[in-house]
Amino acid sequence: LCTNSKTILTSATPNKYLYEDIKLPKGKIDVKKITVDYTKYGEKKYKCEFRQFNPDKDTENFLMVVNSVKTSQNMCKSGWINYHTLFTKKDKEEKRELLNKTHGKESSIDDRKIPVVSTNIISTGIDISFKKVILCGLPMEETTQLAGRCNRWNEYPDGGILVFSKQIESRSEDDAINAKYNTILRNKEYDMLKEKIGDRTITLNEHLLTLNSALQ
């Protein structure tokens, strides 16, 4: 309703600058009067890699996202941060505070050396950024939101890195994927994405348009 952008951008966070720019009070926005230029955002670049997690190559400043809580626990090493749905409310709040401290907007790039392993709960509600995001066997619609955790504020001039992986082989991953999606279909999506994008640098616009054409 608000833009002629070629891509769909979703967010649960209201943009206060919209209110300031069009000089209308909150709660009385007329969508016909809102124009948003997402060109700069859509031109954000990512280096895409299609491979499995490599402990020799993936050493710091990365977010790894898996499907099941058990897998996130098993993949998380000592000194890393684990985040998932089964933490208590108090523990989740402490984890969010830690993540904001180590990977939030006020953190330095040096602060972000600590790797994080999570389920897709980390895709919303936390304003954090990583140099590299490793997406392990996730449905394509989940990758679009999680891509926003990579080089979130354009703080890495050479761009971020998106690693697309087939699922980690485990019973818990099989169960989690088949509960919300389908393993066979996800593998077909991965193969299609690898063929269309491959190991190269693309813009966010190109990524989303590729997904859109694939899903039609």
RAGI-V17502 format. One record per helix or strand of 3 or more residues. SS is the DSSP state (~ for helix, > for strand). FROM is the first residue (numbers start at 0). LEN is the number of residues. Records with the same first field share a line. If there is no record, write none. Layout:
SS=FROM-LEN  FROM-LEN
This chain:
~=15-7  30-3  38-4  68-7  88-15  108-5  119-4  139-10  170-10  182-14  203-12
>=44-6  61-4  80-3  115-3  131-5  159-6  200-3
